[in-house]
């Protein structure tokens, strides 16, 4: 009996490994066959990085950085998501473009648009929660009151989420274009947009804690944006998803310890109240 159970478990592990290799092979093949899609999304991400750097340069005031007016933040956030997320979406978009090539070659653009719409909606939710928390707890959660500990707690939570079953399920779906694109993906332009939004929802389930960590560290920081974007790509496109999730948890855990022990020693972190933070607040008006 025990031998049968062990054999079944080994078979399941082997089957999962084969499925993972098949998905990676599918991504590679589709990326090669639709290199135009991949290149266009990468170029778009590069332009978005440039635009973000121009608009947000010098605005990083560290944890608790003001988000500005809703309209301004919405535009900046959408461009940020294009910069950070389009590179990891490119292979899946190439798979989608390959599947719909005979129907309508341009549908993959709507697919990418739906993906960004999902992240834009998530940004609006984050904006509302951030502003509500700032209005209600601005004093108690100031950096020199409870803010430092709140930042450490948020980072610790984000690290713990990396190791949860929900994270694993969402990451597996993001890494599997066949599962993401299953269903009514050939039902016209609205279907293309909806399929992209569905892909975005799975991506949000996978990476929302990383975005929360970005807010905690300084949402206007190009350095923290680059780190989070690199971790996302590492998890979604790297050959070892579980190891990538654990490595991301270790990075977030190390930042948690640094915030508690010596925040001034963390490279790239702007400590509220410092000279850099004051200059950033002046730059934001």
Secondary structure, 3 states (H helix, E strand, C coil): CHHHHHHHHHHHHHHHHHHHHHHHHHHHHHHHHCHHHHHHHHHHHHHHHHHHHHHHCCCCCCCCCCCCCHHHHHHHHHHHHHHHHHHHHHHHHHHHHHHCCCCCCCHHHHHHHHHHHHHHHHHHHHHHHHHHHHHHHCCCCCHHHHHHHHHHHHHHHHHHHCCCHHHHHHHHHHCCHHHHCCCCCCCHHHHHHHHHHHHHHHHHHHHHHHHHHHHHHHCCCHHHHHHHHHHHHHHHHCCCHHHHHHHHHHHHHHHHHHHHHHHHHCCCCCCCCCHHHHHHHHHCC
